[in-house]
Amino acid sequence: MAAALLLLAGLLLPAGRLSPQFGSARKVNGVKCSHHAECRSDCCLVDLDSGGSSCAPKAKIRWACLPQTKGAINILCPCRWGLSCLSKDRLCPRQCHLI
């Protein structure tokens, strides 16, 4: 009976945002990374000055953005939750806006 309850609890508990591939500790902003799944912010940003990449915060309102994370590292981060990455003018790059 106890084993059945533990199994049921494991199925009902929400799955964490952690990828088993990268372990349980996710990196804070500023720490070197090689994949966005390693970062708490889910954004591993290329640093062209240093030639490496590090965890970075997601884009805030009116910051330049990319609509989604593709691949392991980004040149721009996607928007924070509740914001959309839109281009309101053809001549301007995409920016985060309230929905």
N, C-alpha and C positions, 0 to 999 in steps of 0.2 A: 504494500500500500504506500509506504513512504517513498519507494523508488518511483512509483507511478506519479506521485505528487511532484517530486523533483523533476521528472521528465516533463510533466505538464507545465510547471513553472518555467522551465527552460524554453518551452515553446511559446509561452505567452509573454515573456519578458521581451521588450523591444530590443531588436538587434542594435548594438552600438554602432557608432560611426567609424569604428576602427577597422582597418583592413588587416586581416590576419597576416598578410604578406609583410606588413611593416611593424608588427608588434603592437603593444598596448600604449606606449608612450608616444604621443604626437608632439611635434616640435613647435615652439613658440616663434613668433615673428623675429626675423633677424638671424636665425640659425640656418646653417647650410643645409640644402636638401637636394634630392635628385628626382623627386616625384611629388606631385601635388597632394597625394594621399598621405604623405608623411607629415603634413602641416595641419595644425589646428584650424587654420583659416581656409584650408583646401586650396591654397594658392602658392605654388613654388615659382618664384619670379626670377627670370634671367637678369643678372647684373652684368651689363656690358663692360663696365669699368674694370671689374675684378676678373671677369671671365668665368665666374661661377654662378651659382644660383642660391637663393635663400628664401625662406618662408616670408610672406608679405601679407598685409591685411587686404581683405576684399575692398573693392572700390566704393567710395562714398558718393553722395549725391554730387553731380556735376564733374566727377572725375572721369577721365578717359577709361574705357573698359572694352572687354571682349564679351560677346553674348554668352559664351560658355567656355569651360575648360576643355581643351583638347590636348592629347598627348601628355607627356610627363611634366614639362615646364612651360611657363607662359611668358609672353613679352608684356602683356597687360593682364590684370586680374579681372575676373567677373565681378559683378555688382554684389553688394550686401543683400541680404534677404529683404524683400519688400520693394526693391528698386529694379528697374528694367534698363537694359543697355540699348539705347535708341539713338538714332541720328535724326535730329529735328531739322537739319539743314544739309543739303548734299555736299557743301563745301567743308563742313565741320566733321571731325571724327565722332564716333559713338561716345556717348556720355551716359552716366547713370541718372535716371529720372524716376520720380515717384510714378507709380502706375496710374 
